[in-house]
Amino acid sequence: MIIDHLYEGLLRKLTAQGKIKDISNKLLSLQSNDERVLYVYELVKDLNCFPVLNNVKKSDNVSTYYRNQGNKCFQLHENLKAWQFYNLALLYAPFNSNNYCYALSNRSIIFLELKKFEECLVDIDKVLALDYPKELQEKLLKRKEICDEKLLKNTFKNAEKLDLSEILAMKSTKDSRYLCASTKLEVLFTEQFGRQVIAKEDINVGEVLVEEEPYLTVQLKSQFILSCSYCLSRQINLYPCDNCCYALYCSTECKNKAFKEYHAVECQLMATLYNMDFTKLELLALRTVIKSRNDHNNWADLFKTISDAEANMNNEFRGHVQVNGKWIFDSKHYATIHTLESNIDKRSVSDIFQKSVTGAVFLKFLKEDTNFLQLEDIKLYETVVKTVAGLLLLHLMTSPTNMHGITSTMETNGVYVKEVNLASAPYGYHSLLNHSCSPNVVRYNKIGSGRMSLMVLRPIKKGMQLFDNYGAHHALEQRDARRANLKFQYKFDCICEACVNNWPTYLSIGPSIHVPAKLISIKNKLISKCVIGDLERGNIATAQKVFKTLCSLCQNFEPYAPCVELLDCQEALKQCLAIFSGLLPDGNEILIPWTAIPPEFSI
């Protein structure tokens, strides 16, 4: 990764100059995030280590190259690869140019081959509305006629969509303060756990307790030619940003929202951000800072939001805003994200230094390569630079311990068992949940959306805390390894019941001699090899059929935890949720090679 090379090169220079110890002491003496970033900024500047911005523009040559690659795939009947190449050709083509029309026209052929007739017509109509090359007209009209005929002859009604609202909808009333959460929950604070989510009544397995929209989302680099850059829709008719070559959108609405919230600033930086391989968490930090300003009318309004939020850091209104005189907690408001835990007091000086380097690089980009910080008032400019420097480091620290991955399950060799990361996002309420190596809730998200929901996985008694899982589960990993990983990333010593009681891994659990034979028999009949096969193949009818009984079994096996039967039911339940949430269609594992900075092509 280029950003890692920059950091390592900076360290070598500082080591050669014998400055590491002095810099460490200086960083430890600084009291605020803005001081740390601005101090490191000057170090990087003095050593002439700042990266130069990559300038990648729309290019007919590059567009033609990618279109030709798509043509080769099309001739080999590799339609999904061809679709991706045509998306790249569209990204690099100047808007309304011949190459823009050619890319759309060729993409429509793929949709026709895939029997996506409506999508084919959308691209055809898009071309016909432009100043397109006239040699395309006959082909497009013929293709349009074929699609119209196919759609007309298709007298069969579309298969009725299964109604999953009975399973996936939150049935309880939503809280008037914590807007995304059920009234069955409350948020309390203790010295040991900090903010925590507590059940106000007994809650059964299968209940949905939270439905939360994120503050924003950041696509993974691997997904940027496969889904909408703003809403994550998997719609296949994607259209490019007018200026850069790194963002596709499912609609004009999404393109306009992205541009207003953050992309107007990021647009000219995208080539460099992708080329330097900044992580999703680093990109989240940058985007959060940009959006925080654009959510406000001016810098003064943002300063007030920050001041008000920080005044509530140590009381019950942490992360809240006042709306019409009422305190609410909602991730659409920046204050909720600003007050997430940074763990600054638990971080090593090397970690703070590395994150400060990243913050300094981002600050350089924003100062010199965008108009984000352009102000005529010198005094205000200095205040803004100081604020932005501090916010960058703040969110570089909050991202690793608070952001959540957005995932789906992808087909591999005919079965859907491989979880794939699609994006990341900040969720204020979900970040309140503490960790357990044997969690009692599970997160899930509908494919093509950033909305995160929370379902009960183990029965929760009144007064009990809700526990999420941060990636370390007792069934998969032994206690010492789990604790070490959690300590490294999340800066805490795990004292969940699975760690305190040293619960065994799945493969180490002994015979279930205390579990009633009748329960085991019911479980074995329900989760037969045939049913497991159906679930692995993504059979939604089977998932819908067994879901409620699985919830009951998880409830009944709870007194015997840890036991294999409970873990089997929980995994089957999670597979049902993955199916209900939407599976990645066939071919999404086929990713074409591409580089953020394309070589020069002479056609």
N, C-alpha and C positions, 0 to 999 in steps of 0.2 A: 504494500500500500504506500502510495506516494507521501501521504501525510505522516506515516510512520517513519519513512526515510528522512523526511524533513526533521522530525523530532530527534531521531538518532544522530543526524548530522549536526544538529544544534548542540546536542550533548557532547559530541566529540570535540567540537570547537571550544566549548566552555571548559571541558576537562583539560584540554591542551593549554588553556590559559590559566588553569588552576583556580577557577571561579566557582566550582560546584558548591563547595561548603559555604561560601559567602552568600550565594544565591539562595541556598536552602534556608540559611538563617534569616535572610531578608524576607523570604516568603512567609516564614513562620511568624515574623514580627508584624506583618501587615494584617490589618483588622477587617478589611472589607474585600468583597469580590472584585469591585472595580479597581481597587489599588493593585491587586494581584495581576489582573489582566493587563493593566496599563504599564506596570513594571516589566512584565514579560514582553509586552509589545515593543518597548524601547530596546530590550535585549536583542530581540529578533531583528529589529530594524538596524541596530548598530552592527550586527554581524552579517547584514545583507542576506538574510535567509528567507525573506518573504517570497512566496511563489508568485510567478507572473500569471495573470489571467489568460486563459485560453480563449481565443476568439474564433468560434465556430459559427458560421452563418449558413443560411439556406444556400444550396448548391445544386445546380442542374446536373453537374458531373456526378456528384455523390448519389443524387436521386436516381439517375440513370443506372449507375452501378448496382444499387440495391434492387432496382426493378428487374434488371437482367438476372440477378441472382434468384429473384422470385420466379422469373420465367423458367429458369433451369429446374427449379423444384416442381413447378407446375407440370412440366414435361415428364417428370419422374413420378407424377401423381402424389407428390408430397405436399398436399394442399395446405396443411397447417403451417408448415415452414414457409411456403409461398406467401401465405397471409401475413406472417410476421415481416418478411422482406418487403412486401408491398406497403406495410405500415411504415417501415423505415424510409422507403422511397417517398411516401407522402410527407413524412416529417421534414425531409431535406429539400423537398420541392418548393420553390417560391410560390406563394399563394396565387392561384388563378393562372399559373403558367401552364404550358403544354405538358410538362412533366407531372404537375399536380393532377391534371386530367387523366394522363396515362396511368398514374398510380391508382386512382380511383376506378378507372375502367378495368384495369387488370384485376384489381381486388374483387370487383363484381363477378368476374369469371369464377373465382374461388367460391364465392357464396352460391353461385349457380351449381357448381360441382357438388357442394356440400348440401344441396337442396334447401338452402336458406333463401327462399324466393323473395320474401319480404325485405330482407336485408340487402339482397341483390338490387331490388328496385330502388331502395333508398340511395345506394351509391350511384346508380344510373341516373336518377333524377338530379342528384347533386351535380354530376358532370354536365347534364343537359342544361342546367341553370347557369353554367359558367361559359366563358368564351373559349369553348373547347375546339381542338383540331377537327376539322370537318370530316377527315377520313374515319373518325370514330363513329360518326352518326349512324351509318348503316348497321354496324355491329351492335351498337347500343340499343337501337330500336328493335333489332331482331331478338336480342337478349331480353329486352323488356316484354316483347310479345310472348316469348316462351314462359317467362315468369307469370304473366297474367293468365295464360292458358293453364298452367299448373295449379295456380291458386283457384281458378274457376272450377277446374275439374275435381279439386279436392273437396268432395261433398261431405267427407267425414268430418265430424266436429272434432275440434281439438280435444284431446283427452282431458277429462275433468281433473283439475288440480285437487289433490287431497287437501282437505281442510285441517290444517295443523293448529288452528287457533286454540283448540281444546288443550293442546299439549304445551305450546310455546308462549301463549299469551299470559301476562300477569293478571291474575284474577282478583287480587286484593287491591284496595284503594292505594293510590300513590300519595306519598307524604307531601304535605303542603310546604315543608321546609327543605327537605332533601328530595328534590323534585323527581328524581329518577327511581327512587326506592319505595318499597312497600311500607305501609304504616305498621307492619309487623316488626319493623326494625327501628333501632335507635342508635345514635352515635354517642359514645361515652369516652372519657379520657382518664387514663391512669398513668402513673410514673413508669410502670413496668412495660406497658404495651403502647403508650401514647394514645392516639385516637384509635378507637376500635368499634366494630359494628356488633351489636348485641341483639338477640332475639327478645322481643317483648312478649311472645307467647310460643307455645310449642308449634313447630313447623315440620311438616312431613316431606319425605323424599319426593322430588318431582315438582315442587312448587317453584315458580319463577318469582324472584324477589327484587330484581333490579333490571331496568332497561335504560341504558345510558348511551347518549351520543357523545363522541369525543370532541375535544377542543379543536382538533385538526387531525389529519392523517398524513403519513409519509409512506409512499409506495416503496417497496424494495426495488433495487435497481433491476433485478431479474424480471420484474413485472411491468416495466414501464411501457412496453409495446403490446401488452396483453390486456390492460384494463384502464379504466378512466383514472387519470392522475388525481382527480379531486374526490369523487364519491366512491371510487373503487369498483364501479359497475363492470361486469364482465360482458357487457354489450359489445358485439363485434364490429359495429359501425363506429369507429373511433376517428376523430378529426384533430388535426394538430394545432398547437399554438401558432399564431401568425408570425411570431418572431424567432423563437428558439427551436431546436431540433430534439427536445427532450421531454415533451409533455403532450399526451393525447387525451382528448375529452370525449365523453359520450354525448354531450349536448352543449349548445351555446350557453345555457344557464350555468353549467359547471365551469366552463372556460371563463366566463365573466366573474363568477364567485372567486375562483382561484386567483385571477388577476387582481381583483380588489383586495383580497385578504393577504396574499404573500407573493404571487408569481410576478407581479410587476417589478419587484425587487430581485427575486431569484432568477428571473428569465436570463439575464446576461451573465449569471454566475453558473448556470447549470452544467455547461461543458466542463468547467474546472472542478466543480463539486463532484461530478461523476468520475472524472479522470483521476482525481486525487484519492478516490475510494474512501471518502468519509463514511463512517458507519451510519446506520439508520438512526442511532441515538444522537449522534452529532448533528445530523441533518434535522432531526426533530427539534433540537435546541435552537438552531438557527431559525427555523421556520416559526417556532413559538415566539421568538423575540420580534420578528418582523410582523407577525399577526397581532401581537399585543399592541403595537403602535397603531396599526391600521384599524383595529377595533375601536379606536378613540378618535375624536375629532381633531385633536392636536396633542402635542407633547405634554402640555400642562394637565390635560385630562388623564393621561396615562400616569403622570407623576402622582396625581391625587389617588388614583386607584391603588398604586403601589403603597403609598403612605397609609391609606386606610386599611389595606390588607395586612401590612406589617404591624399596625397598631393592634390587630386582633390575633396575632400569632400565638399568644399564650392564654386565650380565653375560648369560650365555647363557640364563638363566631369565626373561628379561623377558617379561611377559605370562603366565607360568605360575602354576599353583597346585599345592599338594601335596595329593594324595588318597591316603590309605592309605600315606603315606610315599613316594609316587612323584610326580615332577614331570610335569604334563601341561599342554598348551596347547589350550584349547577355548573357543569363543565363548560357550558358555552360562555361563561364569564371568566376573564383572565385571572381574576383574584383567586379562583379555585385552583388554578394551575400554579400560580405564583407561590402559593404557600405549601406546596408539596415538600416533603422532607428531603434535604440535601445531604445529610450526614457529614457535613463539613468537619465536625469535631472528631470524626472517626477515620478520616482519610489521611493517608501518608503524604508527606511533602512531595514525593515523586509523582503521585497521582494528581495532586493539585497543580504541580508544575506542568504535567502533560496536558491537562485540561485547560490550563491557562494559555498554553501554546496554541491549542486549537481555537480558543476564544480570541486570541490575538490575531490569528490568521483570518477568522471570520470578520473581526473588526476592521482589519485592513481592507478586505473586499468591500465591506459596506461603506467605508470612508472614501476609498479611491475609485471604486469601480461601479458604484451605483449612486443614485441621487437620494438614497435613504436618509443620509445625514446632512444633506445640503441645507444650510440655514444662513441667513444674512446676519442675524444677531450673534455676535461672537460669544457673548456671555452664555446665551442659551445653547449655542453649539457645544461649548465646553461641558455644560451640564448634561446635555444629551449624550455626548460621547462617553462620559463617565457612567451614566445610567446604563447605556447599551452594553458597555464593557462588563458591568456587574451582572446584568441579566444574562449575558451569554454564558458566563461561568456558572451562574446559578442553575441554568437549565442543562448545562453539560453535566452537572452533578445530580440534578433531580431525575434526568432521563433514565440512567441505568437502573435505578431502584424503584421507579414509579410507572414507567411506560409499559404498555401491554402489547403483545404481538397479536396481529390479526391473521388467523390461519384458516386453512381448509384442508380437506382430505382428498388426495389425488389417487387416481387409478395407476397401479403398477402390476403388470402381468395379470390383469383381469380382476384384481381385488383392490378395494379402497382401504388401505391401512396406513399409508404414508402421509404424515402431516406435513404440510407445506406452509412456510411463512410467506405472507403476501404483503403485509404492511405493519406499521406500528403506530400507536396513537396514545395521547395522554387522556386518562379518564380519572376525574377527581374522586368520584365515589369508590370505584373499584380499587383505587390506591389506598383507601382507608382499611382495606382488609389485610389482616396479618396472615403469616404463613403457618401452615402445618404440613408435615410430611405424610399426614393422613387427613386430607382436607374434608370438610363437610359441605362444600359447595363446588360447583364447576362453572367456568365461564364458557360461553359460546357466542359466535357471531354469524349472522346470515351472510352467505357469500354475496359479494357485490355490494357490501354495505360496511360502514364503520361501527354500526350500533353493536354494543356489547351487552349481553344479558347474563344473568346469574341464576343458576338453578341449584336446588338443594340436592346433595349427593348422599348425605347421611342425616338421619333424623336429628333435629336441633331442639333441645329443650329450652323453655323459657329461662332467660338469664345467661344462656351460653353464648359464647363469642362465635362469629362466623369466621372460618378459616379457609383461605384460598391456598393454592399450591404454587410456589415460585419456581417449580421445575425439579425439585428434589423430593422424590416419593420413596417411602420405605419399601414398597414392593419391588423397586428396581435397583436400589442402591443401599449399601450398608451405611450405618449411622455415621461413622467417622468421616467417610467420604462426603456424605450429605452436608454435615456440619461445616466441613472445610470449605466447600463450594459456597454455601450460604454466607459464611463469614467473609469470604473474599469479595463477593459481589454485593451483598446486601448489608454487610457490616453488623450482623447480630449473631448471638449464640442461640441456636434453636433449642427450645425447651418444650416442644410439643409432646403429646402423649406417646407418639411413636419413638421419639428420641429418648425421653425419660425412661420409658419401659423397654427400650431397645427392641422394638418389634422386628421380626425377621423379614427378609425379602420374600417375594412370592415363591421362589424355588426352594427356600429354606423352611417354609412353614410345614409343620408336621401334620399327621393325620387329624382330621376334625372329629375327635372322639366325643367332644361335648356338644356338638351340633346335632339337633334332632334329626333322625334318619328321614322323617317325613319331609322336612324342609329340604334336605339334600335331594330327595327323590323329585320333588316339585321343580327344583332348580335344574336338575339334569334333564328332565322332560322338556322344560321350557327352552333351555339353551342347549339343544341337541346339536350334533355336528352339522345337520342340515340347516338349522337356524343360524348357526355361526357362519356357515358358508354364505347364506343369503345376506346376512349383515355385512360380511366382508365384500360382497359383490354390490353393495349399495341398494339392496331391495327395500324400497320405502314402505311397501305394503307389509312386509314382515316386521319392519321396525315399528310401524304403527300398531301392529297386532300384539307385540310382546311388551311394549313400553310400560304400560300401567302395571302389569304383573311384575316386571323387573323392579319398579319403584317399591312395590309391596315387599318383594323379597329382600331388597336392600334394607328396608325398615325392619324386617324380621330377623335378618342375620346380624344386625348391629350388636346385640348383646354378646356375640361370640367373636367379635373382632379382636385380633386379626385372624381371619380364616380365608382359605382359598375361595370358598363359595361366595363370600361377600365381595372379594376382589373381582371374581369372574362376573358377578352381576353388575358391579360398578363399571367395568370395562365395556360390557355389552350395552349398558345404559348410555355411556359416552359415545359409543359407536352409533347408537340410534340418534343421538343429538347431532352428530356429524352428518348423518344422512338427512335429517330434517333441515339442517342449516344450509344444505346444498353442497354437492360434490363437484370437484373440478372435472370438467368433461374430458373425454379421451383426447390425448394429444398435447395436453398442457405440460407434459414432461419434456416435450420436444422444444428446446430453446435454441434459437439460431445464435451463432457467434456474432458479436458486434463490439466495436470499441467506441468509447466516448469521444475520442478525437480521431475521426476517420483519416486515413492517408489520402494524399492527393491522387486523384484519378484523372487520367487523360483518356477521354473516350474518342 
